[in-house]
Amino acid sequence: MRIAVLALDGLFDTGLAVVLDTLRAANNLGARVTGGAPRFEVSVVGVRKRVRSGHGFTIPVQPITADLKPDWVVVPALAAVTPETLLPALARADVRDAQAQLRAWRDQGVFVAASCIGTFVLAEAGLLDDRDATTTWSLAPLFRQRYPRVRLDETRMLVATDAGATAGAAMGHLDLALWLIRKQSPELATVVSRYLLADIRSSQAPYIIPNHLAQADPLIQRFEQWSRTHLKRGFSLQEAAGALATSPRSLQRRCQEVLGKSPLAYFQDLRVERAQSLLHGSGLDIDAIAAEVGYEDGATLRTLLRQRLGRGVRDLRAALR
């Protein structure tokens, strides 16, 4: 597999390093464990002759020439963690040139992949339109509003489509690299993940902080504050909308636009977050915790936790120790 890693100024140093180191580990371990030749031909390319990382390190890149014909192009994240820093970065000339190059590659049948904020570069180029995708959960509200044609699900760690793949926040670069290895050899991907002490993750849901997402919109922020004071009472859309001086329809629409979910689903996110906190520090049994977040019994809460987080109460308690 020929992989071109497209380096842009101000990229996330760890993202680039994780992709390169994981693929190098696959080549080394593949040769040692299976006796086979290296499976990945990796090059670092740039749309400019000089590229510096987010920490100011010079990244040696090779120019993009007509004879460079990768199977996959990987775009590491830019080191921009807020809308105020990301939007100007997306408007830079080199990023625009990178988007044009990505479109040209895609027209030639090359698959494109990105993790974390690198997914914004793909979306800005129009390469995710009318496709499923994931991104860093922390900027999902911005992504959803900026790219309405993309079917975003930020709870997923990795999403593959006919055009390529997108992965989640920050260390999602590792999940993406392991996924590329798995396409060549599931056995080798397992060996690499064990050498790197890297668990295979399918979801970002356990890492999402609902309060952070609420900051993206004043109405959602007020809804979040109202919800936290009503967790024990249960959810009423009519009551919530009345308390926020808006209509149920407007609250529904705004939650969908910003969060990609209904008010009830977000209310349940807050219940899950509160339940996790109580599992960690309260010493309460599951029935008492259920009562604290508005459920009559622990069985309902157990089901919700497993649906949302993919783990049962015992596993969650163990993970939080």
C-alpha positions as CSV (number, residue, x, y, z in Angstrom):
1,M,0.0,0.0,0.0
2,R,1.4,3.4,-1.0
3,I,0.5,6.1,1.5
4,A,1.2,9.8,1.1
5,V,1.0,11.8,4.3
6,L,0.1,15.4,3.4
7,A,1.9,17.8,5.8
8,L,0.6,21.3,6.3
9,D,2.1,24.2,8.2
10,G,1.0,24.2,11.9
11,L,0.0,20.6,12.0
12,F,-0.6,18.6,15.2
13,D,2.9,17.2,15.9
14,T,1.6,14.1,17.7
15,G,-0.9,13.3,14.9
16,L,1.9,13.2,12.2
17,A,4.2,11.3,14.5
18,V,1.6,8.7,15.4
19,V,0.7,7.9,11.8
20,L,4.4,7.6,10.7
21,D,5.5,5.6,13.8
22,T,2.6,3.2,13.6
23,L,3.1,2.5,9.9
24,R,6.8,2.0,10.5
25,A,6.1,-0.4,13.4
26,A,3.9,-2.3,11.0
27,N,6.7,-2.6,8.5
28,N,9.2,-3.7,11.1
29,L,7.0,-6.1,12.8
30,G,5.7,-7.5,9.6
31,A,9.2,-8.4,8.6
32,R,10.1,-9.9,12.0
33,V,6.8,-11.6,12.8
34,T,5.7,-12.9,9.4
35,G,9.0,-12.7,7.5
36,G,7.3,-10.7,4.8
37,A,8.5,-7.6,3.0
38,P,7.3,-4.1,4.2
39,R,3.7,-3.6,3.4
40,F,3.6,0.2,3.4
41,E,5.5,2.6,1.2
42,V,5.1,5.9,3.1
43,S,6.1,9.4,1.9
44,V,5.6,12.8,3.5
45,V,4.5,15.3,0.9
46,G,3.7,19.0,1.0
47,V,2.2,21.7,-1.2
48,R,5.0,24.0,-0.1
49,K,8.7,23.4,-0.1
50,R,9.0,24.4,3.6
51,V,6.6,23.1,6.2
52,R,6.8,23.6,10.0
53,S,4.8,21.8,12.6
54,G,2.7,23.3,15.3
55,H,5.7,23.3,17.6
56,G,7.9,24.9,14.9
57,F,9.8,21.9,13.8
58,T,10.8,21.7,10.2
59,I,9.2,18.7,8.5
60,P,11.1,17.4,5.5
61,V,8.6,17.0,2.7
62,Q,8.9,15.9,-0.9
63,P,7.2,17.8,-3.7
64,I,4.0,16.5,-5.3
65,T,4.9,15.3,-8.8
66,A,3.0,13.6,-11.6
67,D,4.7,10.3,-10.8
68,L,3.5,10.3,-7.2
69,K,0.6,7.9,-7.3
70,P,-0.5,6.9,-3.8
71,D,-3.2,4.5,-3.0
72,W,-4.1,6.6,0.1
73,V,-3.5,10.1,1.2
74,V,-3.6,10.9,4.9
75,V,-4.2,14.4,6.2
76,P,-3.0,14.9,9.8
77,A,-4.8,17.4,12.0
78,L,-4.0,21.1,12.1
79,A,-3.0,22.3,15.6
80,A,-6.0,24.5,15.9
81,V,-8.4,23.6,18.7
82,T,-10.9,26.4,18.7
83,P,-13.1,27.9,15.9
84,E,-11.1,31.2,16.4
85,T,-7.9,29.5,15.3
86,L,-9.3,26.9,12.9
87,L,-11.3,29.1,10.6
88,P,-8.4,31.4,9.6
89,A,-6.2,28.3,9.1
90,L,-8.7,26.8,6.7
91,A,-8.6,30.0,4.7
92,R,-4.8,30.0,4.2
93,A,-3.5,29.7,0.7
94,D,-1.5,26.5,1.4
95,V,-4.6,24.8,2.8
96,R,-6.7,25.9,-0.2
97,D,-4.0,24.4,-2.5
98,A,-4.0,21.2,-0.4
99,Q,-7.8,21.0,-0.9
100,A,-7.4,21.3,-4.7
101,Q,-4.7,18.6,-4.7
102,L,-6.9,16.3,-2.6
103,R,-9.7,16.8,-5.1
104,A,-7.4,16.0,-8.0
105,W,-6.2,12.9,-6.3
106,R,-9.7,11.8,-5.5
107,D,-10.6,12.3,-9.2
108,Q,-7.8,9.8,-10.0
109,G,-9.3,7.2,-7.6
110,V,-7.0,7.9,-4.6
111,F,-8.6,7.3,-1.2
112,V,-8.4,10.1,1.3
113,A,-8.3,9.9,5.1
114,A,-8.0,12.3,8.0
115,S,-8.3,12.4,11.7
116,C,-9.4,15.0,14.2
117,I,-9.2,18.5,12.7
118,G,-7.8,17.1,9.5
119,T,-11.3,16.0,8.7
120,F,-12.2,19.7,8.3
121,V,-9.7,19.9,5.4
122,L,-11.5,17.1,3.6
123,A,-14.9,18.6,4.3
124,E,-13.8,22.0,3.1
125,A,-12.7,20.4,-0.1
126,G,-16.2,18.9,-0.6
127,L,-14.9,15.3,-0.3
128,L,-17.2,14.3,2.5
129,D,-20.4,15.7,0.9
130,D,-23.3,13.3,1.1
131,R,-21.2,10.8,3.0
132,D,-20.9,9.6,6.6
133,A,-18.1,11.0,8.7
134,T,-16.7,11.6,12.1
135,T,-14.4,14.3,13.5
136,T,-13.1,15.6,16.8
137,W,-16.1,15.6,19.1
138,S,-15.1,18.9,20.6
139,L,-15.7,20.8,17.3
140,A,-18.7,18.7,16.1
141,P,-21.1,21.6,16.5
142,L,-19.0,23.8,14.2
143,F,-18.5,21.0,11.7
144,R,-22.2,20.2,11.6
145,Q,-23.1,23.9,11.0
146,R,-20.4,24.5,8.4
147,Y,-20.8,21.3,6.4
148,P,-24.6,20.5,6.5
149,R,-24.2,18.0,3.6
150,V,-22.0,15.7,5.6
151,R,-23.7,13.0,7.7
152,L,-21.8,13.5,10.9
153,D,-21.7,11.1,13.8
154,E,-19.1,12.3,16.3
155,T,-19.7,9.4,18.6
156,R,-17.9,7.0,16.2
157,M,-14.2,6.7,16.4
158,L,-13.7,5.7,12.7
159,V,-16.0,5.9,9.7
160,A,-15.1,4.3,6.3
161,T,-16.8,5.2,3.1
162,D,-16.3,4.7,-0.7
163,A,-14.0,7.7,-0.7
164,G,-11.8,6.9,2.3
165,A,-12.0,7.2,6.0
166,T,-12.3,9.7,8.8
167,A,-11.3,9.3,12.5
168,G,-12.0,11.0,15.8
169,A,-10.2,13.4,18.0
170,A,-6.4,13.7,18.6
171,M,-5.3,10.1,19.2
172,G,-7.8,9.0,16.6
173,H,-4.7,9.2,14.3
174,L,-3.6,6.0,16.0
175,D,-7.0,4.3,15.3
176,L,-6.8,5.5,11.7
177,A,-3.3,4.1,11.2
178,L,-4.2,0.8,12.7
179,W,-7.3,0.6,10.5
180,L,-5.1,1.1,7.4
181,I,-2.9,-1.7,8.6
182,R,-5.9,-3.9,9.2
183,K,-7.0,-3.5,5.6
184,Q,-3.7,-5.1,4.6
185,S,-3.5,-7.7,7.4
186,P,-5.8,-8.0,10.5
187,E,-3.2,-10.2,12.1
188,L,-0.5,-7.6,11.7
189,A,-2.8,-4.9,13.1
190,T,-3.4,-6.9,16.2
191,V,0.3,-7.4,16.7
192,V,1.1,-3.7,16.2
193,S,-1.7,-2.7,18.6
194,R,-0.3,-5.0,21.3
195,Y,3.3,-3.7,20.8
196,L,2.0,-0.2,21.1
197,L,-0.3,-0.9,24.0
198,A,-3.1,0.5,21.9
199,D,-6.7,-0.7,22.5
200,I,-8.9,-0.8,19.5
201,R,-11.7,1.7,20.1
202,S,-15.0,2.0,18.2
203,S,-16.5,5.0,19.9
204,Q,-15.7,8.5,21.1
205,A,-18.8,8.6,23.3
206,P,-17.1,7.9,26.6
207,Y,-14.8,10.9,26.0
208,I,-17.4,13.5,25.0
209,I,-18.0,16.3,27.5
210,P,-21.6,17.5,27.1
211,N,-20.9,20.9,28.8
212,H,-18.2,21.6,26.2
213,L,-20.6,21.0,23.3
214,A,-23.2,23.3,24.9
215,Q,-20.8,26.3,24.7
216,A,-21.3,26.4,20.9
217,D,-24.7,28.1,21.2
218,P,-26.4,30.4,23.8
219,L,-29.7,28.5,23.7
220,I,-28.1,25.1,24.0
221,Q,-26.0,26.4,26.9
222,R,-29.1,27.6,28.8
223,F,-30.8,24.3,28.0
224,E,-27.8,22.4,29.4
225,Q,-28.0,24.5,32.6
226,W,-31.7,23.8,32.9
227,S,-31.3,20.1,32.3
228,R,-28.7,19.7,35.0
229,T,-31.1,21.0,37.6
230,H,-33.9,18.7,36.4
231,L,-32.1,15.4,36.0
232,K,-33.9,13.8,39.0
233,R,-37.3,15.0,37.9
234,G,-37.2,13.7,34.3
235,F,-37.5,15.4,31.0
236,S,-40.4,17.4,29.6
237,L,-39.8,19.2,26.3
238,Q,-42.7,21.5,26.9
239,E,-41.4,22.5,30.4
240,A,-37.9,23.0,29.1
241,A,-39.0,25.2,26.2
242,G,-41.1,27.3,28.5
243,A,-38.3,27.8,30.9
244,L,-36.1,28.9,28.1
245,A,-38.7,31.3,26.6
246,T,-38.8,29.4,23.3
247,S,-41.0,27.0,21.6
248,P,-40.6,23.2,21.7
249,R,-40.2,23.2,17.9
250,S,-37.4,25.8,18.1
251,L,-35.6,23.9,20.8
252,Q,-35.9,20.7,18.8
253,R,-34.5,22.4,15.7
254,R,-31.6,24.1,17.5
255,C,-30.5,20.9,19.2
256,Q,-30.5,19.1,15.9
257,E,-28.6,21.9,14.2
258,V,-25.9,22.2,16.9
259,L,-25.7,18.8,18.5
260,G,-27.1,16.5,15.8
261,K,-29.6,15.0,18.3
262,S,-32.9,15.7,20.0
263,P,-33.3,17.5,23.3
264,L,-34.2,14.2,25.0
265,A,-31.0,12.6,23.7
266,Y,-28.9,15.4,25.0
267,F,-30.7,15.2,28.3
268,Q,-29.8,11.5,28.5
269,D,-26.2,12.4,27.7
270,L,-26.2,14.5,30.8
271,R,-27.7,11.7,32.8
272,V,-25.0,9.4,31.6
273,E,-22.3,11.9,32.5
274,R,-23.8,12.4,36.0
275,A,-24.1,8.6,36.5
276,Q,-20.5,8.1,35.6
277,S,-19.4,10.7,38.1
278,L,-21.5,9.0,40.8
279,L,-20.1,5.6,39.9
280,H,-16.6,7.0,40.5
281,G,-16.9,8.9,43.7
282,S,-20.2,8.4,45.5
283,G,-20.1,4.9,46.8
284,L,-23.8,4.6,46.0
285,D,-25.3,1.4,44.6
286,I,-26.7,1.4,41.0
287,D,-30.3,1.8,42.2
288,A,-29.5,4.9,44.2
289,I,-27.5,6.3,41.3
290,A,-30.5,5.7,39.0
291,A,-32.7,7.7,41.4
292,E,-30.2,10.6,41.3
293,V,-30.5,10.8,37.5
294,G,-34.3,10.3,37.2
295,Y,-34.8,6.6,36.8
296,E,-37.0,4.4,39.0
297,D,-34.5,1.5,39.0
298,G,-31.0,0.5,38.2
299,A,-31.9,-1.8,35.4
300,T,-33.0,1.0,33.1
301,L,-29.8,2.9,33.9
302,R,-27.7,-0.2,33.2
303,T,-29.3,-0.5,29.8
304,L,-28.7,3.2,29.0
305,L,-25.0,3.0,30.1
306,R,-24.4,0.0,28.0
307,Q,-26.1,1.5,24.9
308,R,-24.2,4.8,25.2
309,L,-20.8,3.7,26.4
310,G,-20.6,0.0,25.3
311,R,-19.7,-1.1,28.8
312,G,-21.6,-2.3,31.8
313,V,-21.5,-0.9,35.4
314,R,-18.8,-3.3,36.6
315,D,-16.5,-2.4,33.7
316,L,-17.2,1.3,34.2
317,R,-16.4,1.2,37.9
318,A,-13.1,-0.7,37.2
319,A,-12.1,1.8,34.5
320,L,-12.7,4.7,36.8
321,R,-10.5,3.4,39.6
